[in-house]
Amino acid sequence: MFDGVYTALVTPFQEDGSLHEEDLRKLVDFQIREGVQGLVPMGTTGESPTLSHEEHVRIIEIVVDEAAGRVPVIAGAGSNSTDEAIRLSRKANELGASATLQVSPYYNKPTQEGLYRHFWQIAEQVELPLIVYNIPGRSAVNVSNETMLRLAQHGNIAGVKEATGNLAQAMEFMMSKPADFVVLSGDDNMTYPLLCLGGRGVISVASNVIPRRMASFVSSALQGDFDGARARHFELLPLFKALFLETNPIPIKAALAMKGMLSELYRLPMCPLSSEHRKQLEQILRETKVL
């Protein structure tokens, strides 16, 4: 179910700061028509920290409705409050999401036992499959391999979005994990090595703007064509790096705006790309044939 490219969707806004529901629907349809295997609304790329709960729920509702069963929707429903994560996850389930993405609790920095109990409690309380999102660079806490292996024993905890940036940790985990526990890259840069090690796909920022090329890249590796996948990786690597010239999702929204797919509008404290980085991004978009 979780093989391939899952796009970490941006959230389009209107000039008055409200959600741009029409642009979101267009983006969902574009992703599906271009061949991605699934969609992930309300993650980091969707600017979830700046959205109200009502908006959060509405975006999941729109994405599920527009996807109309064509691809799975993994709804971002994480929180640093376990009770809140359970409430959001139950709502995602009611709306028809296929799974939830649960970020490691941020700011309050729980112990490994606290992390274990947090994810386990969500899995106990909500029927949907759960993907753990391990991103210590944003959450300030790393889910250790020992804790992840404990979590992998729960039938509702289906996999991990691996965004530690620590390939050694990922290798050690993948050597010991259950066969049916899915590892998805949480960083476009790291997708190729993780696929070589047995990863099953990526929750991708880049696929917002190049869904077909990302799907082809990952499909090559999953079919065993690692030489072809490596060539695609190096072809796209400058773009992957450019999309992090500034904090995600600033560059990817700028790239989508350059392609005329949405307006380059953010919620503070996110703000527009600097002029220096804008020039760099535009040049790389042209060099990688995105523009």
C-alpha positions as CSV (number, residue, x, y, z in Angstrom):
1,M,0.0,0.0,0.0
2,F,2.8,2.5,0.8
3,D,5.2,1.8,-2.0
4,G,6.2,4.6,-4.3
5,V,5.9,8.4,-4.2
6,Y,3.7,10.2,-1.8
7,T,3.6,13.9,-2.3
8,A,3.9,16.1,0.8
9,L,1.4,18.6,-0.4
10,V,1.8,22.4,0.0
11,T,-1.2,24.4,1.2
12,P,-2.2,27.1,-1.3
13,F,-3.5,30.4,0.1
14,Q,-5.4,33.4,-1.2
15,E,-4.4,37.0,-0.9
16,D,-6.6,37.5,2.1
17,G,-4.8,34.6,3.9
18,S,-7.5,32.1,3.6
19,L,-7.2,28.6,2.1
20,H,-7.3,28.5,-1.7
21,E,-9.5,25.4,-2.1
22,E,-9.6,25.5,-5.9
23,D,-5.8,25.5,-6.2
24,L,-5.6,22.7,-3.7
25,R,-8.0,20.6,-5.7
26,K,-6.1,21.4,-8.9
27,L,-2.8,20.3,-7.3
28,V,-4.3,17.1,-6.0
29,D,-5.7,16.2,-9.5
30,F,-2.3,17.2,-11.1
31,Q,-0.4,14.8,-8.8
32,I,-2.7,11.9,-9.5
33,R,-2.8,12.4,-13.2
34,E,1.1,12.6,-13.2
35,G,1.3,9.2,-11.5
36,V,2.2,9.6,-7.8
37,Q,1.1,6.7,-5.6
38,G,-0.4,8.8,-2.8
39,L,-0.8,12.2,-1.1
40,V,0.2,13.5,2.3
41,P,-1.6,16.7,3.3
42,M,-0.9,18.6,6.5
43,G,2.7,17.7,7.0
44,T,5.6,20.2,7.3
45,T,5.3,21.1,3.7
46,G,1.7,22.0,4.2
47,E,2.5,24.6,6.8
48,S,0.5,22.7,9.4
49,P,1.9,24.6,12.4
50,T,0.2,27.8,11.2
51,L,-3.2,26.4,10.4
52,S,-6.2,26.3,12.7
53,H,-7.7,22.9,13.6
54,E,-10.7,23.7,11.4
55,E,-8.5,24.5,8.5
56,H,-6.4,21.3,9.1
57,V,-9.5,19.2,9.0
58,R,-10.9,21.0,6.0
59,I,-7.7,20.4,4.0
60,I,-7.8,16.7,4.7
61,E,-11.4,16.6,3.7
62,I,-10.7,18.4,0.4
63,V,-7.8,16.1,-0.5
64,V,-9.7,12.9,0.3
65,D,-12.7,14.2,-1.7
66,E,-10.6,15.2,-4.7
67,A,-8.6,12.1,-4.6
68,A,-11.9,10.2,-4.7
69,G,-10.3,6.8,-4.0
70,R,-7.8,7.1,-6.8
71,V,-4.8,7.1,-4.5
72,P,-4.3,6.7,-0.7
73,V,-4.2,9.8,1.5
74,I,-1.9,9.7,4.5
75,A,-3.2,12.6,6.6
76,G,-0.8,14.6,8.8
77,A,-2.4,14.3,12.2
78,G,0.5,14.6,14.6
79,S,0.9,16.7,17.7
80,N,3.1,17.1,20.8
81,S,-0.1,16.3,22.7
82,T,-1.1,12.7,22.5
83,D,-4.8,13.5,23.1
84,E,-4.8,16.1,20.3
85,A,-3.1,13.6,17.9
86,I,-5.8,11.1,18.7
87,R,-8.6,13.6,18.1
88,L,-7.1,14.6,14.7
89,S,-6.5,11.0,13.8
90,R,-10.1,10.0,14.5
91,K,-11.3,12.9,12.4
92,A,-9.0,11.8,9.5
93,N,-10.5,8.4,9.8
94,E,-14.0,9.8,9.7
95,L,-13.1,11.7,6.6
96,G,-11.8,8.7,4.7
97,A,-8.0,9.0,5.0
98,S,-6.1,5.8,4.4
99,A,-3.5,6.3,7.2
100,T,-2.1,9.1,9.4
101,L,1.4,10.6,9.6
102,Q,2.4,11.1,13.2
103,V,5.4,13.5,13.8
104,S,7.6,12.9,16.9
105,P,6.3,15.2,19.7
106,Y,8.2,18.5,19.3
107,Y,9.3,21.0,21.9
108,N,8.4,19.0,25.0
109,K,11.1,16.4,24.2
110,P,9.7,13.2,25.7
111,T,12.0,10.3,26.7
112,Q,12.2,7.2,24.6
113,E,9.6,5.6,26.8
114,G,7.4,8.7,26.4
115,L,7.7,8.4,22.6
116,Y,6.8,4.8,22.7
117,R,3.7,5.4,24.8
118,H,2.7,8.3,22.6
119,F,2.7,6.4,19.3
120,W,1.4,3.2,20.9
121,Q,-1.6,5.0,22.4
122,I,-2.6,6.6,19.1
123,A,-2.3,3.2,17.4
124,E,-4.5,1.7,20.2
125,Q,-7.2,4.4,19.9
126,V,-7.5,4.9,16.2
127,E,-8.1,2.1,13.6
128,L,-6.1,3.7,10.8
129,P,-2.5,2.6,10.0
130,L,0.0,5.0,11.4
131,I,3.3,6.2,9.9
132,V,5.8,7.5,12.4
133,Y,7.6,10.7,11.2
134,N,11.1,10.7,12.7
135,I,12.5,14.2,12.1
136,P,14.8,15.2,15.0
137,G,16.0,18.3,13.2
138,R,12.5,19.8,13.7
139,S,11.2,17.9,16.7
140,A,14.4,18.0,18.8
141,V,14.1,14.3,19.7
142,N,15.1,11.2,17.8
143,V,13.1,8.0,17.9
144,S,15.8,5.5,18.5
145,N,16.0,2.2,16.7
146,E,15.2,0.3,19.8
147,T,12.0,2.3,20.3
148,M,11.1,2.0,16.6
149,L,11.5,-1.8,16.8
150,R,9.2,-1.8,19.8
151,L,6.6,0.3,17.9
152,A,6.9,-2.0,14.9
153,Q,5.3,-4.8,16.9
154,H,1.9,-3.0,16.9
155,G,-0.4,-4.0,14.0
156,N,-1.5,-0.5,13.3
157,I,2.0,1.0,13.2
158,A,2.8,0.4,9.5
159,G,6.1,2.2,8.9
160,V,8.3,5.2,9.4
161,K,9.0,8.4,7.4
162,E,12.8,8.4,7.8
163,A,14.0,12.0,8.0
164,T,16.8,11.7,10.5
165,G,19.5,12.4,7.9
166,N,21.5,9.6,9.7
167,L,22.1,6.9,7.1
168,A,23.9,4.7,9.7
169,Q,20.9,4.7,11.9
170,A,18.6,3.9,9.0
171,M,20.8,1.0,7.9
172,E,20.9,-0.5,11.3
173,F,17.2,-0.3,11.7
174,M,16.5,-1.8,8.2
175,M,18.7,-4.7,9.1
176,S,16.6,-5.6,12.1
177,K,13.0,-4.4,11.3
178,P,10.1,-6.7,10.5
179,A,9.7,-7.5,6.8
180,D,6.3,-5.8,6.6
181,F,7.4,-2.6,8.3
182,V,7.7,0.1,5.6
183,V,10.5,2.6,5.5
184,L,9.8,5.7,3.4
185,S,12.4,8.4,2.8
186,G,11.4,11.8,4.3
187,D,14.1,13.6,2.4
188,D,14.4,13.6,-1.4
189,N,18.2,13.7,-1.2
190,M,18.2,10.4,0.8
191,T,15.7,8.5,-1.3
192,Y,18.1,6.7,-3.6
193,P,20.3,5.2,-0.8
194,L,17.3,4.2,1.2
195,L,15.7,2.5,-1.8
196,C,19.0,0.6,-2.3
197,L,18.8,-0.6,1.3
198,G,15.2,-1.8,1.1
199,G,13.2,1.4,1.5
200,R,9.8,1.4,-0.3
201,G,9.5,5.0,-1.4
202,V,9.4,8.6,-0.4
203,I,7.2,11.2,1.1
204,S,8.4,13.9,-1.3
205,V,8.6,17.7,-1.5
206,A,10.0,17.7,-5.0
207,S,7.1,15.7,-6.4
208,N,4.8,18.8,-5.9
209,V,6.5,20.2,-9.0
210,I,7.9,17.1,-10.8
211,P,5.5,14.2,-9.9
212,R,6.0,12.2,-13.0
213,R,9.8,12.3,-12.8
214,M,9.8,11.4,-9.1
215,A,7.4,8.5,-9.8
216,S,9.7,7.2,-12.6
217,F,12.8,7.6,-10.4
218,V,11.4,5.6,-7.5
219,S,9.7,3.0,-9.8
220,S,13.1,2.2,-11.4
221,A,14.6,1.4,-8.1
222,L,11.6,-0.6,-6.9
223,Q,11.8,-2.7,-10.1
224,G,15.5,-3.4,-9.5
225,D,17.0,-0.9,-12.0
226,F,19.4,0.7,-9.6
227,D,21.7,2.0,-12.3
228,G,18.7,3.8,-14.0
229,A,17.5,5.1,-10.6
230,R,21.0,6.3,-9.7
231,A,21.2,8.3,-13.0
232,R,17.8,9.9,-12.2
233,H,18.9,10.6,-8.7
234,F,22.0,12.6,-9.9
235,E,19.9,14.3,-12.6
236,L,17.5,15.6,-9.9
237,L,19.9,16.1,-7.1
238,P,20.5,19.9,-7.8
239,L,16.8,20.4,-7.6
240,F,16.5,18.4,-4.4
241,K,19.2,20.7,-2.9
242,A,17.7,23.9,-4.3
243,L,14.3,23.1,-2.7
244,F,16.1,23.6,0.7
245,L,17.9,26.8,-0.1
246,E,15.6,28.2,2.6
247,T,13.2,26.5,5.1
248,N,10.7,24.1,3.5
249,P,8.1,24.9,2.1
250,I,9.4,28.3,1.0
251,P,11.4,27.2,-2.1
252,I,8.8,24.6,-3.3
253,K,6.0,27.2,-3.1
254,A,8.2,29.6,-5.1
255,A,8.9,26.9,-7.7
256,L,5.2,26.1,-8.0
257,A,4.5,29.8,-8.4
258,M,7.1,30.1,-11.1
259,K,5.2,27.4,-13.0
260,G,2.0,29.3,-12.6
261,M,0.4,26.6,-10.4
262,L,-0.4,28.8,-7.4
263,S,0.4,32.1,-5.8
264,E,3.5,32.4,-3.7
265,L,1.7,33.1,-0.4
266,Y,2.7,31.9,3.1
267,R,1.5,32.1,6.7
268,L,3.9,33.9,9.0
269,P,6.5,33.1,10.2
270,M,7.1,31.6,6.8
271,C,7.9,34.4,4.3
272,P,8.8,34.7,0.6
273,L,12.1,33.5,-0.8
274,S,15.0,36.0,-0.7
275,S,15.9,37.6,-4.0
276,E,19.4,35.9,-4.0
277,H,17.9,32.5,-3.5
278,R,15.1,33.2,-6.0
279,K,17.7,33.7,-8.8
280,Q,19.5,30.5,-7.8
281,L,16.3,28.5,-7.7
282,E,15.0,29.8,-11.0
283,Q,18.4,28.9,-12.6
284,I,18.3,25.4,-11.3
285,L,14.7,24.9,-12.3
286,R,15.7,25.8,-15.8
287,E,18.8,23.6,-15.8
288,T,16.8,20.6,-14.6
289,K,14.1,21.3,-17.2
290,V,11.3,22.1,-14.6
291,L,10.8,25.5,-16.3
